[in-house]
């Protein structure tokens, strides 16, 4: 009797017969092709996450302040909005997924702003005192520059919400269209369209606006 060889197996081959519904291997088992990434039952590719570094948040405060001013239209309201946003973000560890710090902070700023708007609708309307807006400000030592900034941010604040959020993210916050799309949860082309239309409306609106 001839002794069989140990440890040597012939590799299985896939056979697909024209009369068979399912391809089979040379061992008689049904052959199952590997699943694509979007097919049911496929394992999705893991998304890497990282924790937001609280020590680096100060690097974004100027961009966040300008964005808050454009949302609110008033400097004092913008300062309060930034402080509340930072307080909420720092209240607990934050994990970021495919998003930079500025994009995440702008999205958090927008959420806080919308929450404050909803809360304000349930309170009696108040009138600001004339002394509230002062020209002296460390961020804008030149009075003319401050007046121009107030006029621009007031015009941005008066835009429709979709246009306002897009132009704040891109033109004020400095995000790319892709980063803004992630922050606003919309398509990149949608952001580009809204920014384009918002700029046209700003040019038209500021031509007839009085300095704030």
C-alpha positions in Angstrom: 0.0 0.0 0.0 1.4 3.4 -1.0 1.6 5.8 1.9 -0.2 9.1 1.4 1.6 12.4 1.7 0.9 14.3 4.9 0.5 18.0 5.0 -0.1 18.5 1.3 -3.5 19.6 0.0 -4.3 20.8 -3.4 -5.8 24.3 -3.5 -9.5 24.4 -4.1 -10.7 25.8 -7.4 -14.0 27.5 -8.1 -16.2 25.8 -10.7 -19.2 27.6 -12.3 -21.3 25.3 -14.5 -23.9 26.8 -16.8 -26.6 24.7 -15.4 -25.8 25.4 -11.7 -27.3 28.2 -9.8 -24.4 28.6 -7.4 -20.7 28.2 -8.1 -19.0 25.4 -6.1 -15.5 24.7 -5.0 -13.6 21.5 -5.9 -14.5 20.3 -2.4 -18.2 20.5 -3.1 -19.0 23.5 -1.0 -20.9 26.5 -2.2 -18.6 29.4 -3.1 -19.5 32.7 -1.5 -17.8 35.8 -3.0 -16.6 38.4 -0.6 -19.1 41.1 0.3 -18.6 44.7 -0.9 -18.5 47.5 1.7 -22.1 48.6 1.0 -23.7 45.2 0.8 -26.0 43.9 3.6 -24.0 42.0 6.2 -20.7 43.6 5.3 -18.6 45.0 8.1 -18.3 48.8 7.8 -14.9 50.3 7.9 -14.2 51.7 11.4 -14.1 55.5 11.7 -11.2 56.9 13.6 -12.0 59.2 16.5 -10.0 61.6 18.6 -10.7 63.6 21.8 -11.0 67.3 21.5 -8.0 69.0 23.2 -9.2 71.6 25.7 -5.7 73.2 25.8 -5.9 74.1 22.1 -9.4 75.7 22.1 -7.9 79.1 22.7 -6.4 79.1 19.2 -9.9 79.3 17.7 -11.4 81.9 19.9 -11.0 84.8 17.4 -12.6 82.9 14.5 -15.4 81.7 16.8 -16.0 85.3 18.1 -16.3 86.7 14.5 -18.7 83.8 13.7 -20.8 84.6 16.8 -20.9 88.3 15.9 -22.1 87.5 12.4 -24.8 85.2 13.8 -26.0 87.6 16.5 -25.3 91.0 14.9 -24.1 92.5 18.2 -20.7 92.3 19.9 -21.9 91.8 23.5 -24.3 89.0 22.4 -21.4 87.4 20.5 -19.2 87.4 23.6 -21.9 85.8 25.7 -22.5 83.2 22.9 -18.9 82.3 22.7 -18.6 81.9 26.5 -21.6 79.7 26.7 -20.4 77.6 23.8 -17.0 77.0 25.4 -18.7 76.2 28.8 -20.8 73.6 27.2 -18.0 72.1 25.1 -15.7 71.9 28.1 -18.4 70.4 30.4 -17.4 66.9 29.3 -14.9 65.1 27.0 -15.7 65.4 23.3 -14.9 62.9 20.6 -14.4 64.2 17.0 -15.0 62.0 13.9 -13.4 63.2 10.7 -13.8 66.8 11.8 -11.3 69.5 12.8 -11.5 71.6 16.0 -12.9 74.8 14.3 -15.5 72.9 12.4 -16.8 71.2 15.6 -16.7 74.5 17.5 -18.7 76.3 14.8 -21.3 73.6 14.8 -21.5 73.7 18.6 -21.8 77.6 18.4 -24.6 77.3 15.9 -26.5 74.9 18.1 -26.2 77.1 21.1 -27.3 80.1 19.0 -30.4 78.3 17.8 -31.2 77.1 21.3 -31.0 80.7 22.6 -33.2 81.9 19.8 -35.9 79.4 20.7 -35.6 80.4 24.3 -35.8 84.1 23.5 -39.1 83.6 21.6 -40.8 82.5 24.9 -39.6 85.7 26.8 -40.9 89.2 26.5 -39.1 91.3 23.9 -36.6 93.8 25.3 -35.2 97.0 23.8 -31.4 97.7 23.9 -30.2 100.9 25.4 -28.4 103.4 23.1 -25.2 103.1 25.2 -24.9 99.4 24.6 -22.9 99.7 21.4 -19.6 101.5 22.1 -16.9 102.3 19.5 -14.0 101.6 21.9 -13.0 98.0 21.6 -9.6 96.3 21.8 -10.3 94.0 18.9 -10.9 97.0 16.6 -8.9 100.0 17.6 -9.9 102.0 14.6 -13.5 103.4 14.9 -14.1 103.3 11.2 -13.0 99.6 11.0 -15.4 98.8 13.9 -18.3 100.6 12.2 -17.7 98.7 9.0 -17.5 95.4 10.8 -20.8 96.2 12.7 -22.5 96.9 9.4 -21.2 93.8 7.7 -22.1 91.5 10.6 -25.5 93.0 11.0 -26.1 92.3 7.3 -25.0 88.7 7.7 -27.3 88.3 10.8 -30.3 89.4 8.7 -29.7 86.8 6.0 -32.0 83.8 5.8 -30.8 81.1 8.2 -29.4 78.7 5.5 -27.4 81.5 3.8 -26.3 83.0 7.1 -24.9 79.7 8.4 -23.1 78.9 5.2 -21.4 82.3 4.9 -20.5 82.3 8.6 -18.8 78.9 8.3 -16.9 79.7 5.1 -16.3 83.5 4.9 -16.2 84.2 8.7 -15.1 80.9 10.2 -12.6 80.2 7.4 -13.7 76.6 6.8 -13.4 75.0 3.4 -16.5 74.0 1.5 -15.9 70.4 2.6 -15.4 71.2 6.2 -18.4 73.5 6.2 -20.5 70.7 4.7 -19.6 68.4 7.5 -20.3 71.0 10.1 -23.7 71.9 8.7 -24.6 68.3 7.7 -25.3 69.2 4.1 -23.7 68.5 0.7 -20.6 70.4 -0.4 -22.4 71.6 -3.5 -25.2 73.0 -1.3 -22.7 75.0 0.8 -21.1 76.4 -2.3 -24.5 77.5 -3.7 -25.7 79.1 -0.4 -22.4 81.0 0.0 -22.6 82.3 -3.6 -26.2 83.5 -3.1 -25.5 84.9 0.3 -22.6 87.0 -1.1 -24.9 88.4 -3.7 -27.5 89.4 -1.2 -24.9 90.9 1.1 -23.6 93.2 -1.7 -27.2 94.2 -2.5 -28.3 94.7 1.1 -25.2 96.7 2.3 -25.6 99.2 -0.5 -28.6 100.6 1.2 -27.7 100.0 4.9 -26.8 102.7 7.3 -23.8 102.1 9.6 -24.7 100.4 12.8 
